[in-house]
């Protein structure tokens, strides 16, 4: 689902189409994302905010904070994008692995959107499926801290949040996750992977989640316009394989959301997402017999 943005807008909307097209050429079966219900959104977001979004009546300050010009198309896309993460988690609970080719909108708070995030799809999905997954761990490896997710999960014993992000990057006022790892500018593959490799297995053992929601942003790449880290595509692939293997070894359902990626060359962003996804599917299949369709994507394209 496309949203027309003003010429020169910083958000790389084209990456979604290009990633979907590449995966289809590689033999992936893509499905359209279902729309999330307004009732599911209301379990996370304030009624006044939802009403302003639905009526396209956000004030100028709220629109600037969001980073998108509001439109009916943006509302429709945000509903579908959030629904895709709910669908990916539902699929993971049946088949072990679910993939959503959008989502990871972790800067949305109860009463506002920020940083290109209208609704917080991660928290919406966790709450919508709480009866089936009563304890969800959010592993957020986007370069930007999931401040909205951490804020929404604060005080919620069913939702555990883990964020590895740039210490000096947006958002400049951080929320408090259950575990935050704030890393320096310029960190490379070895330094970054050492942190993730130490934390993820320990968190899975300590919290024994019934599902994991994985925000797999690739804005950690060297050359990303908003990232300031220095990972290679090989490093991103290793990171995604590590997370998938740790979950698969323990039989913990894993739902993937795409997250950010703003490389100056959109082809690099797409390739990092693609290789990470292939690593996740391969790692999961290496440990478990994944049911037919488990690696299919709910794509907002």
WOPE-V687887 format. One record per residue. N is the residue number from 0. OMEGA is omega in whole degrees, 0 to 359 (999 if undefined). D_CENTER is the distance of its C-alpha to the mean C-alpha in Angstrom with 2 decimals. Layout:
# WOPE-V687887
[[N,OMEGA,D_CENTER] [N,OMEGA,D_CENTER]]
This chain:
# WOPE-V687887
[[0,185,17.56] [1,173,18.63] [2,179,19.04] [3,178,21.90] [4,179,21.37] [5,178,24.35] [6,179,25.64] [7,179,24.26] [8,187,21.09] [9,186,18.63] [10,186,15.51] [11,183,15.40] [12,184,15.29] [13,185,17.24] [14,183,14.62] [15,177,13.36] [16,185,16.97] [17,177,17.82] [18,180,15.18] [19,180,16.13] [20,180,19.75] [21,181,19.59] [22,177,18.10] [23,176,20.72] [24,179,23.37] [25,176,22.34] [26,176,22.94] [27,173,19.61] [28,182,20.10] [29,178,17.71] [30,176,17.84] [31,178,17.29] [32,172,14.79] [33,176,16.87] [34,174,17.02] [35,178,16.12] [36,175,19.31] [37,177,20.28] [38,177,21.43] [39,177,18.01] [40,182,16.79] [41,175,19.99] [42,183,19.18] [43,189,16.64] [44,181,17.86] [45,183,21.44] [46,182,23.84] [47,178,25.07] [48,179,21.70] [49,180,20.92] [50,180,24.46] [51,177,24.17] [52,184,21.04] [53,182,22.74] [54,182,25.99] [55,182,24.54] [56,173,26.50] [57,178,24.27] [58,187,26.64] [59,180,26.63] [60,179,25.22] [61,179,22.21] [62,178,21.65] [63,180,21.96] [64,178,19.48] [65,179,16.93] [66,177,17.69] [67,167,18.23] [68,183,21.60] [69,181,21.44] [70,176,22.58] [71,179,22.83] [72,178,20.74] [73,177,17.84] [74,181,18.27] [75,179,18.41] [76,181,15.32] [77,177,13.29] [78,179,14.93] [79,180,14.16] [80,177,10.46] [81,177,10.28] [82,178,12.77] [83,178,10.89] [84,174,8.36] [85,180,11.68] [86,179,13.38] [87,178,11.18] [88,178,11.78] [89,179,15.36] [90,179,15.85] [91,181,14.79] [92,177,17.33] [93,191,19.95] [94,180,19.41] [95,185,17.50] [96,174,14.52] [97,185,12.35] [98,175,10.21] [99,184,8.54] [100,172,9.11] [101,176,7.23] [102,188,5.06] [103,186,2.36] [104,194,6.09] [105,178,7.01] [106,180,10.47] [107,178,11.99] [108,179,14.88] [109,189,17.30] [110,183,19.69] [111,169,17.98] [112,177,15.24] [113,168,14.65] [114,179,13.27] [115,182,12.46] [116,181,10.71] [117,179,13.14] [118,178,11.89] [119,185,9.55] [120,182,8.11] [121,180,7.12] [122,176,10.74] [123,181,12.23] [124,181,11.36] [125,182,12.67] [126,180,15.71] [127,185,16.43] [128,184,16.80] [129,181,18.33] [130,181,21.62] [131,180,20.30] [132,189,17.87] [133,180,19.56] [134,185,17.82] [135,173,14.04] [136,173,12.67] [137,174,9.22] [138,186,8.92] [139,182,7.11] [140,169,8.52] [141,182,7.70] [142,180,11.33] [143,181,11.20] [144,176,11.46] [145,187,9.38] [146,179,12.75] [147,178,12.28] [148,180,10.58] [149,180,13.39] [150,181,15.94] [151,182,15.27] [152,183,15.35] [153,181,18.50] [154,179,21.35] [155,185,19.50] [156,181,20.82] [157,187,18.62] [158,180,15.29] [159,184,14.95] [160,178,12.63] [161,183,12.52] [162,171,11.50] [163,191,12.90] [164,178,13.38] [165,182,16.27] [166,186,19.12] [167,184,20.54] [168,176,17.57] [169,354,16.09] [170,187,16.08] [171,167,19.64] [172,185,20.12] [173,165,17.65] [174,182,17.12] [175,172,17.88] [176,173,15.46] [177,172,17.37] [178,176,17.11] [179,171,16.38] [180,181,17.20] [181,188,18.09] [182,184,19.08] [183,171,21.62] [184,173,21.53] [185,180,22.40] [186,185,21.29] [187,183,21.56] [188,187,20.43] [189,181,22.90] [190,181,22.23] [191,184,18.45] [192,177,18.65] [193,179,21.41] [194,183,19.31] [195,181,16.48] [196,178,19.25] [197,188,21.16] [198,192,18.56] [199,179,16.47] [200,180,19.61] [201,179,21.20] [202,179,18.46] [203,179,18.48] [204,185,22.27] [205,187,22.61] [206,181,20.43] [207,182,20.76] [208,175,17.68] [209,174,18.11] [210,175,14.49] [211,168,11.39] [212,186,7.79] [213,174,6.10] [214,194,3.17] [215,180,5.55] [216,179,6.52] [217,176,10.18] [218,170,11.73] [219,184,13.52] [220,168,15.93] [221,180,19.50] [222,175,20.33] [223,185,17.08] [224,184,18.50] [225,190,16.42] [226,179,15.65] [227,169,19.05] [228,188,18.29] [229,178,20.09] [230,173,18.27] [231,174,19.49] [232,175,17.89] [233,180,19.69] [234,177,18.05] [235,178,14.46] [236,178,15.81] [237,178,17.46] [238,183,14.48] [239,177,12.54] [240,180,15.92] [241,181,16.53] [242,182,13.60] [243,181,14.45] [244,180,18.12] [245,178,18.02] [246,184,16.52] [247,178,18.83] [248,184,21.83] [249,180,21.56] [250,181,20.77] [251,179,17.61] [252,185,15.46] [253,175,12.05] [254,185,9.28] [255,171,6.72] [256,195,3.70] [257,182,4.78] [258,189,3.97] [259,178,7.61] [260,190,10.91] [261,181,14.30] [262,179,16.97] [263,175,20.40] [264,185,20.73] [265,178,18.03] [266,178,19.38] [267,176,18.28] [268,181,14.61] [269,181,14.98] [270,178,16.89] [271,176,14.49] [272,184,11.69] [273,182,14.62] [274,176,16.14] [275,179,13.17] [276,179,12.75] [277,178,16.52] [278,179,16.66] [279,181,14.40] [280,181,16.64] [281,180,19.73] [282,181,19.10] [283,180,18.51] [284,177,21.59] [285,183,23.50] [286,185,23.45] [287,174,23.38] [288,185,24.79] [289,180,21.81] [290,179,22.99] [291,177,23.48] [292,184,20.50] [293,182,17.96] [294,176,16.40] [295,183,16.55] [296,164,13.63] [297,189,13.10] [298,170,12.98] [299,192,13.15] [300,999,15.70]]
